[in-house]
Amino acid sequence: MDNKLQKSKREESKRQDSSKNNRKELLFGSLIATFIALTPFLFTLHESVPDQKVWNTFLFTYDSKYYESAYVLAWTLIGKIIPLFLILIWFFTCRHWWYHTLIVPIAMFIYQIIEILNSDLYWVDENLIIYLLPVMAIVIPSIYLIRAQMFNKLTSVNKSMEELEEEFKIKPTTLWGKIKQYF
């Protein structure tokens, strides 16, 4: 009798834990969906910046030397930050084996944002490939090796491509778990 009671208590505890995890996943998914839905509105934030060289706010004063307009700087930055934001969401929520390839455009957008903020710059995307080469030198061979392993398994085992992709998926339980994979 005690065994049945303990077993039912364990099952009830598992159901409660599962219910809590489902609520957390639903809340997290809802937040991500809300942020994605808000990106068209975030993309228009640059319209609130004045079209003048010096922009004074109660927090800071910005003097646009290169663009000669705070509005143009804001428009340029928003055009890089919003896609970076969306690719980061994709990167942290993707469970496919190839999601590491998203590091290349992430690095590219980060470099472009740094270049935009650099006051001494001449051209925004100048020498980008030099800074991306180390990232690409790691990512591209890694993806190629994973792909080669998949094709080796595909030819030696009667599995479909979808079954192999499912086998290679990395499934951390939380966003923090996925972030910890990289550091």
N, C-alpha and C positions, 0 to 999 in steps of 0.2 A: 504494500500500500504506500509506504514511504517513497519507494522508487518511482511509482507513478506520479505522486505528488511533486517530487523533485523534478521529474522529467517535464511535467506540465509547467512548472515554474520557469524552467530553462527555456522552454518553447515560448512562453509568454514574454520573457525577457528579450529573446531574439526578435520577436515580432515588434516589441516596443523600440528596440534599437534600429530595426529596419524601417520602422515608421519615421523615426527621427531622421535617419539618413535620407529617406525619400523627401521629407520636408525641406531638409537643407539643400538637396539637389534641385528641388523645385524652386526654392527661393533663389539659389545661385543662377539657375537657368533663366528665371524670370528677370533677374538683374541684367544678365548678359543680353537677353532679347530686348530689354528696355534701352540699354545703351546703344545697341545696333539700330533700333528704331529711331533714336534721337540723333543719329549722325547727320541726317540732312539738315537738322536745325543747328547742330554744332558747326556744320560747314558754313553757315551764314553768320557766324560770330564776327567775322572780319568786318561786316557792315557796320558794327557799332564803334569801330575805330575811326577817328577823324582822318581826313585826307590832308594832312599837314606834316611838315618835317619834324617839328617838336610836339610831342604828345605829353601833356601834363595831366596826371591823375593824383588823387590823394595818396596813392601808394608809391608812385615812382614818376620819374620824368624820363622819357625816351627820346633821344635825338637820332633820327635816321640819317646816317651819313651816306651809306651806299645807295639805298633805295630812294632817298629824298622824300619819302612819304611813309608814315607809320601804317597807313592803310595797305599799301603794297606789301610791306613786310608781313602784316597780319594775314593778308590773302595768300602769300607764298607759304607761310608757316602752316596755316590751316590746310593747305593743299598737300602738305607732307605729313602732318600729325594725324589727320583723320585716317588716311590709308594705313599708316603705321599702327594705329589703334586697332583697326579692323584685322590686320594681319596678326597682331599679337593675340587677339581673341581667337582667331583661327588656329594659331600655333598651340595655344594652351588648351584648346578643346578638341583638337584633331586626334584621332586614334589610329590613323593609317600609318603604315610603316615608313612612308616617305615624308612625314611632316617635318623632318629636320631640314629639308630643302627650303623651307620657309625662312630659315635663318639668313639666307642670302638677301632676299628683299628687305628683311628687317634691318640687317646691317646697312644696306644701301640707304634706306630711309633715315636711319639714325645719322649716318654720315652727312646726308643732304641737309638735315636739320642743323647739325653743327656748322656746316658751311654757310647756311643762311644766317645764322647768328654771328658768324665771324665778320667783324666790321671791315676787315682789310681784303675781302675777297674780290676777285675780278669776274669769275664765272662760277655759277652755282655748282655745277656738276663736273668741275675740272679735276682730273686725276682720280676719279672715283675708283677705277679698276685697280689702281695700285693698292688702295686700302682694302678692297674686297678680295684680292687674290689670296691672302692667308685664310680667310673664312671659306672661300670656295675650294681651296686646296684641301681642306679638311672635310667639308660637307659632300662635295661631289664624289670623291672616292668612297666615302662611307656609304652613300646611297647606292653606288654602283656595286659594292660588295654585298650589300643586303639583297639587291636585285639579283645578283648572280647566285647567291644562296637559294633564293626563291626558285629560280629556274632549274637549279640542280635538283632541288626537292621535287619540283614539278615533273621533271623527266624521269625521276627514279620512283616516284610514288604517284598513285592515281588520285591526286587531289586537284580540285579546281583552283583557279587563281584566287577566288574569293576565300576559299578555305585557308590558303596560304597567307593571304593578307590578314585574316582573322588570327592566325597563329602568330604572326609577327607584331600584332598590335600591342602597344604598351598601355596598360590600364591602371594608372594610379587612381587611388580612391578620392583624392582631394586635389584642389588646385595647388595647395602647398606641397603635396606629394609630387606633383608634376614639376613644380619649380625646383624642388630638391634634387630631381634627377640630373639637373644640369650643373649643379654646384657641389 
